[in-house]
Amino acid sequence: MDTNFLVRTLSSVVAASTPVILASIGETISEKSGVINLSLDGSIALSAMMGFAVAFTTGSVALGFLAAMAVGALIALTIAFASITLRQEQVAVGFVLTMLGLELADFLGNPFVRKPGPSVPHMPIPYLAKIPILGPVFFDHNLIVYLSLLSIVVTWWWISRTQPGLKLQGVGERPESAFARGVNVNRLRYVYTVIGGALVGLAGASYSLSIKLGWSHRHTFGIGWIALAIVIFGGWSPWRVAAGSYLFGLLKALGSILQRNPAFAAVPTQIFSSAPFALMIFALLLVSSEGVDRLLALLPTRLARTIDRIIRGRSPGGLGKPFVQE
């Protein structure tokens, strides 16, 4: 295979995976605190529309991103209030907000459909972009792509290597124990849910201002559901969530490559556009199936536990469960 073609393909995968990375990392943070934000698809759509609309109206890409993050944070705050303060079912509230976000995005975005607008400028990192192979793949993009890469490292470091990160894990895993140690569980859940929502909003704006420029109806095409699946696929680990996001991006790139291959000219184009979604769901089912348990049962116990920890993560113990502070 031509090296230049491979480098260009990998570079496009890194760039195109940016919205999924940001949304998945944001949802990982929220779920690590114990709150499920099921509104991702609607939140991404509404923030993508709002980000483009504000950037189009003001001519400022930065204001577009800030507006999108505010939308994502507001939706997440609504979920936090409904689930933490009102103790309503998180899944039900998130699903309703998904539908609301999608409809609002279509309705409010009507004046901006298929209009050309601003985009994030290309910003290669000096010297690093010149490194063979790694430079074009990771350091020859725009600021939002770099932020998505940074979000992976910072989130991992914060969760695994800092005292506040340990508290975050505590309120998600064992909120009762965290509360007994003096941690304000519900306040932290509010904070991290809103932070996760802001990242989801950033993902929406990155889609309309960096990946698929502009706005159109159903513009984000189910990216939120994929992000939710990737969080489970990645076992609530930032590194594995990132790997799942890039896998999805690679599958989309592969579908585009095959679609242009004359050997597949007779295959309907819808197959290639929908195949990455189907394959990600298949992978999710595969790592969650009983068949994996049966195969692991044939291995020595220590090896089986190691493999199970690698291919499957365990959801936070307090995920989706309201906590009453007394």
Secondary structure, 3 states (H helix, E strand, C coil): CCHHHHHHHHHHHHHHCHHHHHHHHHHHHHHHCCCCCCCHHHHHHHHHHHHHHHHHHHCCHHHHHHHHHHHHHHHHHHHHHHHHHCCCCHHHHHHHHHHHHHHHHHHHCHHHCCCCCCCCCECCCCCHHHCCCHHHHHCCCEHHHHHHHHHHHHHHHHHHHCHHHHHHHHHHHCHHHHHHCCCCHHHHHHHHHHHHHHHHHHHHHHHHHHHCCCCCCCCCCCHHHHHHHHHHHCCCCHHHHHHHHHHHHHHHHHHHHHHCCHHHCCCCHHHHHHHHHHHHHHHHHHHHCHHHHHHHHCCCHHHHHHHHHHHCCCCCCCCCCCCCCC
